[in-house]
Structure formats: structure tokens, C-alpha cells
Amino acid sequence: MITLTSRAARQVQTMHAAQGDPQKKLRVFVEGGGCSGFQYGMSFDLPKAEDQTIESEGVQVLLDPTSLAYLSGTSIDFDDGLQGKGFEIRNPNAQSTCGCGKSFN
């Protein structure tokens, strides 16, 4: 399961309203690349047959089966303070992460 903090959910809801297609949901995924082997991605997308849909803080999140295996137990926060990095993904399955926080192995 993936959870969003209330700050992350508010930011996603703001971005979702701005993108203009209410049928699209937040997709969180893992793909090869980045400086540590895998990198996180987020986009608004239409659900696919193989997706699992979860809801956290009122936001529907789409996960493909492969990404779900890597992201189980992950929490997503949003930091917009002076030193804020945007969305912060805390993945308990990552053995290590790079300095930018966007990739892991």
C-alpha cells in the first residue's frame, strides 16, 4: 500500500484540477534509470486493466504490478518550504538512495 500525507494529497489535488481531465488519476511508478538503478515517476494517466487502484487522503493512485512490488509500504510527502524539494518518496524497500532522492536500488 502507498500512503500520501495530507500535504502531498493537497498538492496532487491542486495539480489534478489544473491538468483538466477528471478521468485521469495519479500514477506512481518505478522505471529503470537514475543514478542508483531505478527512479520514481509520477504522472496523471488513465487506468489500465492491470493497474491496482488505491486511495489515500482522498486521492486515487494507480500502480502497475511491477511498481507495486517495489513501492509497497511507501509514503509520499510534499515539502514546499524554503529548502523544499517537492514530492518526497520514503520507500522502506530501497536498499539505498541517491542524494537527489529521485532514484534508488
Secondary structure, DSSP 8 states (H G I E B T S, - for coil): --EE-HHHHHHHHHHHHHH--TT-EEEEEEEE-STTSEEEEEEEE---TT-EEEEETTEEEEE-HHHHHHHTT-EEEEE-STT--EEEEE-TT-S-B-TTSSEE-
